[in-house]
Amino acid sequence: MSVRRRIRVLAACAALAVGVTACVPGTSKDDTASGGSGPVNLTFWTINLKKNFGDYVQGLIDGYRKDHPDVTLTWVDVPGNDVVPKLLSAVASGDVPDVVNLTNLNLEQFVPALADLTPYVTPEQRKGYQPTLLAPLERDGKLVGLPWYNGGSPVSIINTELVKKAGLDPADPPENFTEAMEWGKRVHAADSATYGMNGIPNDIILEMEGVPLLTPDKKKAGFNTPQAQAVLKQWAQGMKDGAIAPGATVKDERQYPQTLANRQVAFAALSFPAVLVGLQKNNPDVYAKMAVGPGALGAAGTYVVPDQQTFVVPAKSKNVKAAAEFALYLTNAANQTAFCKLAPIYPSTVESLKDPLFSQPKDDSLIDKARAQIAKQLPKTTLSSMGTGKDEELRERLREQIRAFMSGTKTAQQALADAEREWNDLLAATN
């Protein structure tokens, strides 16, 4: 399961809102926006949490009200598809909620209408968040949101029987994609019916290899480089060597013909615990042969996740200071840890990683070991956020061209050039 597919699994926790390309006008805070003495009424929005996590959110409300009796909280749970248009309408009317859960995929179009939280977040509170997950929420020195949870970085999942057959040590998985290609080549050489792994060098892989997707001004594509060509060619050679399964070019990863489950691939260099859950349920014999380890890294030395959930405060809120304090409460380490114990998600807070949930995996549970490994990788996890308002459409255009290259219908140079042209046309229309 890819990074992007893993994020979709999180719909059970909070559905990702559908992007809308419209932008909102800039706003400024009222004189009363910083809040004051006396009763305060705050309205906050979440995304699709009431059905499965209503008790958790109500517990947050009750806990905050206990320590802040002068604050009245109104919780509105919004369907994922409705968040963006609903917030656009609220900003346009001036009647805004005070705290809003937004995925960073939808954040950019609202930045001009969001309050700068910098005055309300102390340096010590900043240190409580993973720096690589907090930094993407800063724009021109302004903090426009607070990080909440994410889907976690990928790990390796290894069929110990198949890799040992190739003379490989499952306790020492590939550290990078070059080593993963070598592993896969050896697996296929040992048994021509078995391939190394699935996957193609998509946008996330390019970022992990240090290839910039955009130019610094974010106005044009930045990936059409000799470095990107080299990455594509390395993966294409991997497919020729049997390091990558021939069916890996399918658009829908759920349709891979060669899988861990049917024993036609020996390992996954980038995968997630959900794969283990599926194997444990449907293929217990295969699951019994699995091991987990760190996910492979690219030249950049970091893992990349395409999305994280955040909390923002609209600038037109009449209680920006109080709203910021509540957002800090919602995203503090204790509350994030508690949420992670209810759902397959990962925190943005440093302190949460010390909890036994992440630091002390059960010896007999591969899924717990995978969770602990993902937590261990969080300090090396960065957020892939282009902030164009058309990120998903751009990424799919690039992936489609890369699939064409991996299928042999285009050269690496042609695929990247065609994707570059499509990106620049879309970006020009946006700008």
MOFENGI-V991972 format. One record per residue. N is the residue number from 1. RES is the residue in three letters. BURIAL is b if it has 16 or more other ideal C-beta (glycine too) atoms within 10 Angstrom, else e. Layout:
# MOFENGI-V991972
n=N res=RES burial=BURIAL
n=N res=RES burial=BURIAL
This chain:
# MOFENGI-V991972
n=1 res=MET burial=b
n=2 res=SER burial=b
n=3 res=VAL burial=b
n=4 res=ARG burial=b
n=5 res=ARG burial=b
n=6 res=ARG burial=b
n=7 res=ILE burial=b
n=8 res=ARG burial=e
n=9 res=VAL burial=b
n=10 res=LEU burial=b
n=11 res=ALA burial=e
n=12 res=ALA burial=e
n=13 res=CYS burial=b
n=14 res=ALA burial=b
n=15 res=ALA burial=b
n=16 res=LEU burial=b
n=17 res=ALA burial=b
n=18 res=VAL burial=e
n=19 res=GLY burial=b
n=20 res=VAL burial=e
n=21 res=THR burial=e
n=22 res=ALA burial=e
n=23 res=CYS burial=e
n=24 res=VAL burial=b
n=25 res=PRO burial=e
n=26 res=GLY burial=e
n=27 res=THR burial=b
n=28 res=SER burial=e
n=29 res=LYS burial=b
n=30 res=ASP burial=e
n=31 res=ASP burial=e
n=32 res=THR burial=e
n=33 res=ALA burial=b
n=34 res=SER burial=b
n=35 res=GLY burial=b
n=36 res=GLY burial=e
n=37 res=SER burial=e
n=38 res=GLY burial=e
n=39 res=PRO burial=e
n=40 res=VAL burial=b
n=41 res=ASN burial=e
n=42 res=LEU burial=b
n=43 res=THR burial=b
n=44 res=PHE burial=b
n=45 res=TRP burial=b
n=46 res=THR burial=b
n=47 res=ILE burial=b
n=48 res=ASN burial=b
n=49 res=LEU burial=b
n=50 res=LYS burial=e
n=51 res=LYS burial=e
n=52 res=ASN burial=e
n=53 res=PHE burial=b
n=54 res=GLY burial=e
n=55 res=ASP burial=e
n=56 res=TYR burial=e
n=57 res=VAL burial=b
n=58 res=GLN burial=e
n=59 res=GLY burial=e
n=60 res=LEU burial=b
n=61 res=ILE burial=b
n=62 res=ASP burial=e
n=63 res=GLY burial=e
n=64 res=TYR burial=b
n=65 res=ARG burial=e
n=66 res=LYS burial=e
n=67 res=ASP burial=e
n=68 res=HIS burial=b
n=69 res=PRO burial=e
n=70 res=ASP burial=e
n=71 res=VAL burial=b
n=72 res=THR burial=e
n=73 res=LEU burial=b
n=74 res=THR burial=e
n=75 res=TRP burial=b
n=76 res=VAL burial=e
n=77 res=ASP burial=b
n=78 res=VAL burial=b
n=79 res=PRO burial=e
n=80 res=GLY burial=e
n=81 res=ASN burial=e
n=82 res=ASP burial=b
n=83 res=VAL burial=b
n=84 res=VAL burial=b
n=85 res=PRO burial=e
n=86 res=LYS burial=b
n=87 res=LEU burial=b
n=88 res=LEU burial=b
n=89 res=SER burial=e
n=90 res=ALA burial=b
n=91 res=VAL burial=b
n=92 res=ALA burial=e
n=93 res=SER burial=e
n=94 res=GLY burial=e
n=95 res=ASP burial=e
n=96 res=VAL burial=b
n=97 res=PRO burial=b
n=98 res=ASP burial=b
n=99 res=VAL burial=b
n=100 res=VAL burial=b
n=101 res=ASN burial=b
n=102 res=LEU burial=b
n=103 res=THR burial=b
n=104 res=ASN burial=b
n=105 res=LEU burial=b
n=106 res=ASN burial=b
n=107 res=LEU burial=b
n=108 res=GLU burial=b
n=109 res=GLN burial=b
n=110 res=PHE burial=b
n=111 res=VAL burial=b
n=112 res=PRO burial=e
n=113 res=ALA burial=b
n=114 res=LEU burial=b
n=115 res=ALA burial=b
n=116 res=ASP burial=b
n=117 res=LEU burial=b
n=118 res=THR burial=e
n=119 res=PRO burial=e
n=120 res=TYR burial=b
n=121 res=VAL burial=b
n=122 res=THR burial=e
n=123 res=PRO burial=e
n=124 res=GLU burial=e
n=125 res=GLN burial=e
n=126 res=ARG burial=e
n=127 res=LYS burial=e
n=128 res=GLY burial=b
n=129 res=TYR burial=b
n=130 res=GLN burial=b
n=131 res=PRO burial=e
n=132 res=THR burial=b
n=133 res=LEU burial=b
n=134 res=LEU burial=b
n=135 res=ALA burial=e
n=136 res=PRO burial=b
n=137 res=LEU burial=b
n=138 res=GLU burial=e
n=139 res=ARG burial=b
n=140 res=ASP burial=e
n=141 res=GLY burial=e
n=142 res=LYS burial=e
n=143 res=LEU burial=b
n=144 res=VAL burial=b
n=145 res=GLY burial=b
n=146 res=LEU burial=b
n=147 res=PRO burial=b
n=148 res=TRP burial=b
n=149 res=TYR burial=b
n=150 res=ASN burial=b
n=151 res=GLY burial=b
n=152 res=GLY burial=b
n=153 res=SER burial=b
n=154 res=PRO burial=b
n=155 res=VAL burial=b
n=156 res=SER burial=b
n=157 res=ILE burial=b
n=158 res=ILE burial=b
n=159 res=ASN burial=b
n=160 res=THR burial=b
n=161 res=GLU burial=e
n=162 res=LEU burial=b
n=163 res=VAL burial=b
n=164 res=LYS burial=e
n=165 res=LYS burial=e
n=166 res=ALA burial=b
n=167 res=GLY burial=e
n=168 res=LEU burial=b
n=169 res=ASP burial=e
n=170 res=PRO burial=b
n=171 res=ALA burial=e
n=172 res=ASP burial=e
n=173 res=PRO burial=b
n=174 res=PRO burial=b
n=175 res=GLU burial=e
n=176 res=ASN burial=e
n=177 res=PHE burial=b
n=178 res=THR burial=e
n=179 res=GLU burial=e
n=180 res=ALA burial=b
n=181 res=MET burial=b
n=182 res=GLU burial=b
n=183 res=TRP burial=b
n=184 res=GLY burial=b
n=185 res=LYS burial=b
n=186 res=ARG burial=b
n=187 res=VAL burial=b
n=188 res=HIS burial=b
n=189 res=ALA burial=e
n=190 res=ALA burial=b
n=191 res=ASP burial=e
n=192 res=SER burial=e
n=193 res=ALA burial=e
n=194 res=THR burial=b
n=195 res=TYR burial=b
n=196 res=GLY burial=b
n=197 res=MET burial=b
n=198 res=ASN burial=b
n=199 res=GLY burial=b
n=200 res=ILE burial=b
n=201 res=PRO burial=b
n=202 res=ASN burial=b
n=203 res=ASP burial=b
n=204 res=ILE burial=b
n=205 res=ILE burial=b
n=206 res=LEU burial=b
n=207 res=GLU burial=b
n=208 res=MET burial=b
n=209 res=GLU burial=b
n=210 res=GLY burial=e
n=211 res=VAL burial=b
n=212 res=PRO burial=e
n=213 res=LEU burial=b
n=214 res=LEU burial=b
n=215 res=THR burial=e
n=216 res=PRO burial=e
n=217 res=ASP burial=e
n=218 res=LYS burial=e
n=219 res=LYS burial=e
n=220 res=LYS burial=e
n=221 res=ALA burial=b
n=222 res=GLY burial=b
n=223 res=PHE burial=b
n=224 res=ASN burial=b
n=225 res=THR burial=e
n=226 res=PRO burial=e
n=227 res=GLN burial=e
n=228 res=ALA burial=b
n=229 res=GLN burial=b
n=230 res=ALA burial=e
n=231 res=VAL burial=b
n=232 res=LEU burial=b
n=233 res=LYS burial=e
n=234 res=GLN burial=e
n=235 res=TRP burial=b
n=236 res=ALA burial=b
n=237 res=GLN burial=e
n=238 res=GLY burial=b
n=239 res=MET burial=b
n=240 res=LYS burial=e
n=241 res=ASP burial=b
n=242 res=GLY burial=b
n=243 res=ALA burial=b
n=244 res=ILE burial=b
n=245 res=ALA burial=b
n=246 res=PRO burial=e
n=247 res=GLY burial=e
n=248 res=ALA burial=b
n=249 res=THR burial=b
n=250 res=VAL burial=e
n=251 res=LYS burial=e
n=252 res=ASP burial=e
n=253 res=GLU burial=e
n=254 res=ARG burial=e
n=255 res=GLN burial=e
n=256 res=TYR burial=b
n=257 res=PRO burial=e
n=258 res=GLN burial=b
n=259 res=THR burial=b
n=260 res=LEU burial=b
n=261 res=ALA burial=e
n=262 res=ASN burial=e
n=263 res=ARG burial=b
n=264 res=GLN burial=b
n=265 res=VAL burial=b
n=266 res=ALA burial=b
n=267 res=PHE burial=b
n=268 res=ALA burial=b
n=269 res=ALA burial=b
n=270 res=LEU burial=b
n=271 res=SER burial=b
n=272 res=PHE burial=b
n=273 res=PRO burial=b
n=274 res=ALA burial=b
n=275 res=VAL burial=b
n=276 res=LEU burial=b
n=277 res=VAL burial=b
n=278 res=GLY burial=e
n=279 res=LEU burial=b
n=280 res=GLN burial=b
n=281 res=LYS burial=e
n=282 res=ASN burial=e
n=283 res=ASN burial=b
n=284 res=PRO burial=e
n=285 res=ASP burial=e
n=286 res=VAL burial=b
n=287 res=TYR burial=b
n=288 res=ALA burial=e
n=289 res=LYS burial=b
n=290 res=MET burial=b
n=291 res=ALA burial=b
n=292 res=VAL burial=b
n=293 res=GLY burial=b
n=294 res=PRO burial=b
n=295 res=GLY burial=b
n=296 res=ALA burial=b
n=297 res=LEU burial=b
n=298 res=GLY burial=b
n=299 res=ALA burial=e
n=300 res=ALA burial=e
n=301 res=GLY burial=e
n=302 res=THR burial=b
n=303 res=TYR burial=b
n=304 res=VAL burial=b
n=305 res=VAL burial=b
n=306 res=PRO burial=b
n=307 res=ASP burial=b
n=308 res=GLN burial=b
n=309 res=GLN burial=b
n=310 res=THR burial=b
n=311 res=PHE burial=b
n=312 res=VAL burial=b
n=313 res=VAL burial=b
n=314 res=PRO burial=b
n=315 res=ALA burial=b
n=316 res=LYS burial=b
n=317 res=SER burial=b
n=318 res=LYS burial=b
n=319 res=ASN burial=b
n=320 res=VAL burial=b
n=321 res=LYS burial=b
n=322 res=ALA burial=b
n=323 res=ALA burial=b
n=324 res=ALA burial=b
n=325 res=GLU burial=b
n=326 res=PHE burial=b
n=327 res=ALA burial=b
n=328 res=LEU burial=b
n=329 res=TYR burial=b
n=330 res=LEU burial=b
n=331 res=THR burial=b
n=332 res=ASN burial=b
n=333 res=ALA burial=b
n=334 res=ALA burial=e
n=335 res=ASN burial=b
n=336 res=GLN burial=b
n=337 res=THR burial=b
n=338 res=ALA burial=b
n=339 res=PHE burial=b
n=340 res=CYS burial=b
n=341 res=LYS burial=e
n=342 res=LEU burial=e
n=343 res=ALA burial=b
n=344 res=PRO burial=b
n=345 res=ILE burial=b
n=346 res=TYR burial=b
n=347 res=PRO burial=b
n=348 res=SER burial=b
n=349 res=THR burial=b
n=350 res=VAL burial=e
n=351 res=GLU burial=e
n=352 res=SER burial=b
n=353 res=LEU burial=b
n=354 res=LYS burial=e
n=355 res=ASP burial=b
n=356 res=PRO burial=e
n=357 res=LEU burial=b
n=358 res=PHE burial=b
n=359 res=SER burial=e
n=360 res=GLN burial=e
n=361 res=PRO burial=b
n=362 res=LYS burial=e
n=363 res=ASP burial=e
n=364 res=ASP burial=e
n=365 res=SER burial=e
n=366 res=LEU burial=b
n=367 res=ILE burial=b
n=368 res=ASP burial=b
n=369 res=LYS burial=b
n=370 res=ALA burial=b
n=371 res=ARG burial=b
n=372 res=ALA burial=b
n=373 res=GLN burial=b
n=374 res=ILE burial=b
n=375 res=ALA burial=b
n=376 res=LYS burial=e
n=377 res=GLN burial=b
n=378 res=LEU burial=b
n=379 res=PRO burial=e
n=380 res=LYS burial=b
n=381 res=THR burial=b
n=382 res=THR burial=b
n=383 res=LEU burial=b
n=384 res=SER burial=b
n=385 res=SER burial=b
n=386 res=MET burial=b
n=387 res=GLY burial=e
n=388 res=THR burial=b
n=389 res=GLY burial=b
n=390 res=LYS burial=b
n=391 res=ASP burial=b
n=392 res=GLU burial=b
n=393 res=GLU burial=e
n=394 res=LEU burial=b
n=395 res=ARG burial=b
n=396 res=GLU burial=e
n=397 res=ARG burial=b
n=398 res=LEU burial=b
n=399 res=ARG burial=b
n=400 res=GLU burial=e
n=401 res=GLN burial=b
n=402 res=ILE burial=b
n=403 res=ARG burial=b
n=404 res=ALA burial=b
n=405 res=PHE burial=b
n=406 res=MET burial=b
n=407 res=SER burial=e
n=408 res=GLY burial=e
n=409 res=THR burial=e
n=410 res=LYS burial=b
n=411 res=THR burial=e
n=412 res=ALA burial=b
n=413 res=GLN burial=e
n=414 res=GLN burial=e
n=415 res=ALA burial=b
n=416 res=LEU burial=b
n=417 res=ALA burial=e
n=418 res=ASP burial=b
n=419 res=ALA burial=b
n=420 res=GLU burial=b
n=421 res=ARG burial=e
n=422 res=GLU burial=b
n=423 res=TRP burial=b
n=424 res=ASN burial=e
n=425 res=ASP burial=e
n=426 res=LEU burial=b
n=427 res=LEU burial=b
n=428 res=ALA burial=e
n=429 res=ALA burial=e
n=430 res=THR burial=e
n=431 res=ASN burial=e
